Amino acid sequence: MLSETKLNVLKQISGELSRDEAVWASGYLAGIAGGSSVTAVVPTQETNTFVENAVKKITLAYGTETGNSKKLATNLAGIVKKKGLQVKLADLSQYKPKDLAKEEFFFVVISTQGEGEPPALAKKFYDYIYENEINLNGLKFGVLALGDSSYPLFCQAGEDVDSRFEILGAQRVIPLKKCDIDYEQEAKHWIEHVFETVNKNIDQTTKSISAPKVSIGRKKYQGKVSTTINLNDITSEKETYHIEIETEESIVYQPGAALGIIPINSKSMVDEIIALTGIDPQKQIETAKVTATAEELLYKHLNISYLLKSVVAQYAKITGHTIPEVRLSLLDLLRIYPVKNADEFEEIIQVLTAQAPRLYSISSSPETHGDTEVHITVAKSEFFIDDEKHTGLCSGFLSEFKEGEDIEFYIQDSGHFKLPQPDKDMIMIGPGTGIAPFRSFLWERDATGGEGRNWLFFGDRTFVSDFLYQAELQDFLKTGSLTHLDLAFSRDTAKKVYVQHILQQKAQEVFYWLEGGASVYVCGAKEPMAYDVEQTLLTIIQNEGKRSKEEAALYLEEMELSGRYAKDVY
């Protein structure tokens, strides 16, 4: 409780506040009460207390056997998006039913098969909602059921989903609609009803403002790997993993940010090092940054996989060996240039560097995927040393994760690599895993209804085996979230074609977008991709803009200084 003096002061101050100022002050005080450092933010027109300015967003999910429900849902999503309603299109074969509790508006288009069965690809979702008691009190829903009236159990799957949602506590905001084989016109009436209902519901609801999320320092999150999928076909020479991580607490990040992970060394490698050196694995050793057992230091805290040349030089000095200027793993050094005893190895431990974190561009969107889930896209790195195949430490570490295993990570803010204003156009150039942040950008714009146009240049080796996130990108095209998609698959043609070549082919339109204020983003390998793309951009500016080489360079430099040209390269 406040003392009488403080209470009087508070009454005096609050009595002079406007309504918006009072709302802001309450959020500010709530932030202090929660123990967070809060930065004062002056209320603006956009941060009023009414939902009329809130994002109007629904999820439109489909369950399909022959593709009709997907095609219909995609078309319906396009209709309401043009009306200003933001739509997240979801395939029930991939949708996580436990996310239902996080949804506000959830509408389903589902067909019926055989004897009243749901589509095979939607059966996992169907079974989950029937076998689990989920609390859906916060969910508002509607179902569009497709069927054939010549069958006795007409639209049974849709009826089942509709009734089960109600039993689980969800609020039916539009009645179940059952459509026969000629469904187009009825489906259009249904989506109009959805649009009107959502608008009416939002207009009658107020929203409260919460204190802003504040990221303090390098916060570490504890999560579990929920999904690991190899995005490449089995015929591919590559392995690229889509990895989803779930947490109990909210994750604070923006599209364009990176996820930092400190990998753990191979247990078998650590065991062999201990055997070769004779060191007691449980002996406590104090290093410059951490004190732990020898085994834990080698396993979790120190870089032992690819030592710096300076570390190898220090190793040589301690052991007395003459070692050429090379980079080797600690295990290889010990095999070729062994230590005399465990004491000498303790000296070696002191000169080893700390395990460095690896950063991966986040490929999920907080608005689409929620604040307790984050996705990354990881290419498994493989290379040869003296004809022996090796796997990159962190990419190998991540690709071998099993669903349900624990993982620790942190969020690295992107700084310059951020979405432009919602009404601004953007050109994204990201071959291979360079697509990761652009998947985040597209999902975020899809969820928030950004009006700017989006153009993606993507490339990889082959169309059949290496078209990462193909289904998602095609859906973005159908719904209008992606304006243009240009592709370059280098191994599918006699002469290798890369993203910079496709960029050059589109030179006139690219320059037209640049002149219109579009932002350009490049993500992927620094050499040679990013360099080649930049040279192509300079050529386009020079030729299409009728500028000298120096003027083109200045044009691109000004774009970079103003935040309209950003690179995330490695």
Disulfide bonds with the S-S distance in Angstrom:
none
